Amino acid sequence: CIIFRSSEPTRPEVINERRRLQNILCQLFPKQIVLTVMKAFPYENNPQELCSLIIAELQKDNGDRIPDNLLAIP
C-alpha cells in the first residue's frame, strides 16, 4: 500500500486553524501576499513564522521597504 502525502493539510482542526490564521493575517497584510505565503508553506501554523515570511515577501515586492501604512498598528 502506497500512501501519498497531500501538499495541503487534511486534518479538520489543522484546516480550521489555518483558515483562522489566514483571516487574521489578511486583516494585517495584503490578501494576495498572505495567500501566496500560505500556499508556499502549507504546513506552517506558527503565526510569528508566517508573519516573518509575509514581511519578507513584502520586502521583495517593495524593494526592501515596508510601506508606512503597514507599519502602523491601530
N, C-alpha and C positions, 0 to 999 in steps of 0.2 A: 504494500500500500504506500503510495507516494502522497505526501501532504505538501501542498503548495501554500506558501505564505502570501497573503494578500499584501498589497502595498498600502492598504488602509487598515486602521484598527477595526476590529469586528465586535468586540465585547460591548454590549449596550452601555455600561457605565463609563467606559472609555470614550465612546462616541458622544455621549451626553456631556461629559466633562470638556471635550474638545469643542463642542458647539457652544458651550457656555463661555469658554475662553475666547473663542472666535468672536462672539458677540461683544464681549468686554473690550477686546483688542481693537475691534472695528470702531468703537466709540473713541478710542485714543489715537489711532493711526489710520491712514488711508486704507480703505477696504481692499483695494487691489493688492497692495503690498502685504497685508495680513494674509489674504488668501494664497498668494504666491509662496510666502514663507511656510504657511501651514501645510501646503501641498508638498513642498520640498522636504519637510520634516514631519512625516505623518505620525511618528511615534513620540514626538516631543510634547510633554504635558507640563513642563515646568514654565510657569508664567515669566519668570525672570529670564530664562534662556530664550524664550520666544521673543520677549521684548528686545533682548540684545541682538537677536537675528534680524528683527524688523528694523531696528535702528541702523544696523549695518547695511541693510538693503536700501534704506532711505538715504544713507550717506553716499552709496554708489550712485543712486539716481540723482542726487542733488550736488554732485561734485564735492563731497565731504562736508557739506554744510547743512545742518538741520534748520528748516525754516523756523523763524521766531515764533510763529503761531503754534508750532508743535512742541515748543519748549515750555509754553505757559500752561500751568496746571490750574484749572478752575478751583 
